[in-house]
Amino acid sequence: MPGLLRSIVRSYVRHSPIEKGKYHVVQAMRRIDPPKKVVSLVAGRYLMELDLSEYLQGQLYYFGYFEKELTRLIEASLQPGSVMVDAGANIGTFSLLAASLGATCHAFEAAPDNCAALRRNMALNQFTSIEVHECALSDHSGEATFYLYEETGERNMCGQNALFKRGHGREIREPTATLDSALSDLPRIDFIKSDVEGADFLVLRGARGILDKFHPLVVVEAAEELASKLGGSVQDILKILGEHGYRVSELTRSGLVPIDPSTRPIEFATLVARFPRPS
């Protein structure tokens, strides 16, 4: 019976034209549905092994995607032969999307359990164009303490591991690397997606060579509260991108909206940075 109800709810969420209330329906279903691992089609393109007790994976199962606007941007930006960097790859949602589009993806993820899940998902789809880098990205190479977030119930989220302690969990030592050093041999980089729980300004500091050489499209999950815990800010992200000639917009449900931080401080936003092409 739970399986049948789960299927009915998923069909409603994916196909009903009425958007209002879908999120709450899914959250209610997650409360009454026993934890279960399933294999499901995501973004209509690839399979993923999903743990329905975890928030992000539950969204992928019921909605068929996570962060629809970013999914659509990646689909519109990558083509066979493109090279994407997925900083904070988690269990591989966007790395797998890149591979399904014929692109090569360099997936950076510091949490061992997430890396293992990413590799299982690669094998499930027989994708060979994803290279997994099990390390934390920063502005220097070395080693750092990495905090694994461990929670149960509705707050169970595998994407909350970070370079600072939050909630329950344990700490491990992980190697750190810069994008410039890790990917120094690549002949092209077209797209960088960074979502590393506040450390995104460090990722960009360590990618100045790539920004100058390849001018990739850059998508950054900018969060002032998280960045401040590591001594940074959203302004640091904007400053680095501006120094390299990028124009920055915010990715919203209505599309890309140019931003002016002098008129509106940014607390949380998905930033999309493009390098102007010659006219």
C-alpha positions as CSV (number, residue, x, y, z in Angstrom):
1,M,0.0,0.0,0.0
2,P,2.7,2.6,0.8
3,G,4.3,1.9,-2.6
4,L,1.0,2.5,-4.4
5,L,0.3,5.7,-2.5
6,R,3.9,6.9,-3.2
7,S,3.3,6.3,-7.0
8,I,0.0,8.2,-6.9
9,V,1.6,11.2,-5.1
10,R,4.6,11.2,-7.5
11,S,2.3,11.1,-10.6
12,Y,0.2,14.0,-9.2
13,V,3.3,16.1,-8.3
14,R,4.9,15.5,-11.8
15,H,1.8,16.0,-13.9
16,S,-0.8,18.2,-12.2
17,P,-0.9,21.7,-13.7
18,I,-1.7,23.0,-10.2
19,E,1.6,23.9,-8.6
20,K,0.4,25.3,-5.3
21,G,0.7,22.9,-2.4
22,K,2.8,20.3,-4.1
23,Y,5.8,20.8,-1.8
24,H,3.6,20.3,1.3
25,V,2.1,17.2,-0.2
26,V,5.6,15.7,-0.7
27,Q,6.7,16.6,2.8
28,A,3.5,15.0,4.2
29,M,4.2,11.9,2.2
30,R,7.8,11.7,3.4
31,R,6.5,11.8,7.0
32,I,4.2,8.8,6.5
33,D,6.2,6.8,4.0
34,P,8.6,4.3,5.4
35,P,12.3,5.0,4.5
36,K,13.1,3.2,1.3
37,K,15.8,3.1,-1.4
38,V,14.5,3.2,-4.9
39,V,15.9,3.6,-8.4
40,S,14.2,6.4,-10.3
41,L,14.5,8.3,-13.6
42,V,15.6,11.9,-13.0
43,A,15.3,14.9,-15.3
44,G,13.9,12.4,-17.9
45,R,17.5,11.5,-18.7
46,Y,19.2,9.2,-16.2
47,L,18.7,6.8,-13.3
48,M,19.6,7.5,-9.7
49,E,19.5,5.3,-6.6
50,L,17.5,7.5,-4.1
51,D,17.1,7.2,-0.4
52,L,13.6,8.6,0.2
53,S,14.4,9.4,3.9
54,E,16.8,12.2,2.7
55,Y,15.4,15.6,1.7
56,L,17.2,16.2,-1.7
57,Q,16.7,12.6,-2.8
58,G,13.0,12.7,-1.9
59,Q,12.6,15.8,-4.1
60,L,14.4,14.1,-7.0
61,Y,12.0,11.1,-6.7
62,Y,8.7,13.0,-6.4
63,F,9.4,16.0,-8.7
64,G,11.9,14.3,-11.1
65,Y,14.4,17.1,-10.7
66,F,16.1,19.3,-8.1
67,E,16.4,23.1,-8.7
68,K,14.5,23.2,-12.0
69,E,15.9,26.5,-13.2
70,L,19.5,25.3,-12.8
71,T,18.6,22.0,-14.5
72,R,17.2,24.0,-17.5
73,L,20.3,26.3,-17.6
74,I,22.7,23.3,-17.7
75,E,20.6,21.6,-20.4
76,A,20.7,24.8,-22.5
77,S,24.4,25.4,-21.9
78,L,26.1,22.0,-22.4
79,Q,26.5,19.9,-25.5
80,P,28.6,16.9,-26.5
81,G,32.2,17.8,-26.0
82,S,31.6,20.4,-23.3
83,V,33.5,20.2,-20.0
84,M,31.8,21.0,-16.8
85,V,33.1,21.3,-13.2
86,D,30.7,20.3,-10.5
87,A,32.0,21.7,-7.2
88,G,30.0,20.2,-4.4
89,A,28.7,17.3,-6.5
90,N,26.9,15.6,-3.7
91,I,25.5,12.3,-5.0
92,G,25.8,13.5,-8.6
93,T,22.6,15.1,-9.6
94,F,24.2,17.7,-11.9
95,S,27.3,15.6,-12.8
96,L,24.9,12.9,-14.2
97,L,22.9,15.5,-16.0
98,A,26.1,16.7,-17.7
99,A,27.1,13.2,-18.7
100,S,23.6,12.5,-20.1
101,L,24.1,15.5,-22.4
102,G,27.3,14.2,-23.8
103,A,29.6,16.4,-21.7
104,T,32.6,15.5,-19.6
105,C,32.3,16.4,-15.9
106,H,34.8,16.8,-13.1
107,A,32.9,16.2,-9.9
108,F,34.4,17.4,-6.7
109,E,33.0,16.1,-3.4
110,A,34.5,15.7,0.0
111,A,32.0,13.5,1.8
112,P,33.0,9.8,1.4
113,D,29.4,8.5,1.5
114,N,28.3,11.0,-1.2
115,C,31.2,10.0,-3.4
116,A,30.3,6.3,-3.0
117,A,26.6,7.1,-4.0
118,L,27.9,9.2,-6.9
119,R,29.9,6.3,-8.2
120,R,27.0,3.9,-7.8
121,N,24.9,6.2,-9.9
122,M,27.6,6.4,-12.5
123,A,27.7,2.6,-12.7
124,L,23.9,2.5,-12.9
125,N,23.9,4.6,-16.0
126,Q,27.2,3.2,-17.4
127,F,28.6,6.8,-17.5
128,T,32.3,6.9,-18.1
129,S,32.6,10.7,-18.7
130,I,32.6,11.7,-15.0
131,E,35.8,11.9,-13.0
132,V,35.3,12.0,-9.3
133,H,37.7,14.1,-7.2
134,E,37.3,13.1,-3.5
135,C,38.6,16.3,-1.9
136,A,37.4,19.7,-0.6
137,L,38.0,22.7,-3.0
138,S,39.6,25.7,-1.5
139,D,42.1,28.5,-2.4
140,H,45.1,26.4,-1.4
141,S,46.2,22.7,-1.6
142,G,46.7,20.8,1.6
143,E,44.4,19.3,4.2
144,A,41.5,20.5,6.2
145,T,38.9,19.4,8.8
146,F,35.7,18.6,7.1
147,Y,32.4,18.2,9.1
148,L,29.9,15.6,8.1
149,Y,26.3,16.6,8.9
150,E,24.3,13.7,10.4
151,E,20.6,14.2,11.1
152,T,17.5,12.1,10.9
153,G,13.9,12.8,10.1
154,E,12.8,15.6,7.8
155,R,16.0,17.5,8.4
156,N,18.2,14.7,7.0
157,M,20.1,16.4,4.2
158,C,23.2,14.9,2.6
159,G,24.2,18.3,1.2
160,Q,24.9,20.0,4.5
161,N,28.5,18.7,5.0
162,A,30.8,21.7,5.3
163,L,34.2,23.1,6.3
164,F,32.6,24.3,9.5
165,K,30.6,22.5,12.2
166,R,26.8,22.6,12.0
167,G,24.3,20.5,13.9
168,H,25.1,16.9,14.7
169,G,27.9,15.0,13.0
170,R,31.5,14.0,13.1
171,E,34.7,15.4,11.6
172,I,37.2,13.9,9.2
173,R,40.4,15.1,7.6
174,E,40.2,15.6,3.9
175,P,42.7,16.8,1.3
176,T,42.1,20.3,-0.2
177,A,42.8,21.4,-3.7
178,T,42.4,24.4,-6.0
179,L,40.6,24.1,-9.3
180,D,43.6,25.6,-11.0
181,S,45.9,22.9,-9.7
182,A,43.5,20.0,-10.0
183,L,42.5,20.7,-13.6
184,S,45.7,22.3,-14.9
185,D,46.0,19.9,-17.9
186,L,42.5,20.4,-19.3
187,P,42.3,22.1,-22.8
188,R,38.9,23.6,-22.1
189,I,36.4,24.3,-19.3
190,D,33.0,25.5,-20.3
191,F,30.8,25.5,-17.1
192,I,31.5,25.7,-13.4
193,K,28.7,25.0,-10.9
194,S,29.7,25.7,-7.3
195,D,27.6,24.8,-4.3
196,V,29.9,24.1,-1.4
197,E,28.1,25.4,1.7
198,G,29.7,28.8,2.0
199,A,33.2,28.0,0.7
200,D,32.3,29.2,-2.8
201,F,34.5,32.3,-2.5
202,L,37.4,30.0,-1.7
203,V,36.6,27.9,-4.8
204,L,36.7,31.0,-7.0
205,R,39.9,32.3,-5.4
206,G,41.5,29.0,-6.4
207,A,40.2,29.2,-10.0
208,R,41.5,32.5,-11.1
209,G,43.7,30.9,-13.8
210,I,40.7,29.0,-15.2
211,L,38.5,32.2,-15.2
212,D,41.2,34.1,-17.1
213,K,42.0,31.3,-19.6
214,F,38.6,29.8,-20.4
215,H,36.0,32.3,-19.3
216,P,33.5,29.5,-18.4
217,L,29.9,30.2,-17.5
218,V,29.9,30.2,-13.6
219,V,26.9,29.3,-11.4
220,V,27.4,29.9,-7.7
221,E,25.1,29.3,-4.8
222,A,25.8,32.4,-2.7
223,A,24.8,32.4,0.9
224,E,26.0,35.2,3.2
225,E,25.4,33.4,6.4
226,L,27.4,30.3,5.4
227,A,30.2,32.3,3.8
228,S,30.6,34.4,6.9
229,K,31.4,31.3,9.0
230,L,34.5,30.8,6.8
231,G,35.5,34.5,6.9
232,G,34.0,35.4,3.6
233,S,30.9,37.0,2.1
234,V,28.8,37.2,-1.0
235,Q,30.6,40.4,-1.8
236,D,33.8,38.4,-2.1
237,I,32.2,36.3,-4.8
238,L,31.0,39.3,-6.7
239,K,34.4,41.0,-6.4
240,I,36.3,38.0,-7.8
241,L,33.9,37.7,-10.7
242,G,34.0,41.4,-11.4
243,E,37.8,41.4,-11.4
244,H,37.8,38.8,-14.1
245,G,35.4,40.7,-16.3
246,Y,32.2,38.8,-15.6
247,R,28.6,40.1,-15.6
248,V,26.5,38.6,-12.9
249,S,22.7,37.9,-12.8
250,E,20.5,36.1,-10.3
251,L,18.8,32.9,-11.5
252,T,15.1,33.2,-10.6
253,R,11.9,31.4,-11.5
254,S,11.3,34.3,-13.9
255,G,14.7,33.9,-15.6
256,L,18.0,35.8,-15.3
257,V,17.8,39.1,-13.5
258,P,20.8,41.5,-13.5
259,I,21.9,42.4,-10.0
260,D,23.1,45.6,-8.4
261,P,24.5,44.8,-4.9
262,S,24.8,48.5,-4.2
263,T,21.0,48.8,-4.1
264,R,20.1,45.4,-2.6
265,P,22.4,43.4,-0.4
266,I,22.4,39.7,-1.4
267,E,21.8,37.3,1.5
268,F,21.1,34.2,-0.6
269,A,20.9,33.8,-4.4
270,T,21.9,31.5,-7.2
271,L,24.3,33.7,-9.2
272,V,25.0,33.2,-12.9
273,A,28.1,34.9,-14.2
274,R,28.9,35.2,-18.0
275,F,32.0,36.6,-19.6
276,P,30.9,39.1,-22.3
277,R,31.6,37.7,-25.8
278,P,33.0,39.9,-28.5
279,S,30.3,41.5,-30.6
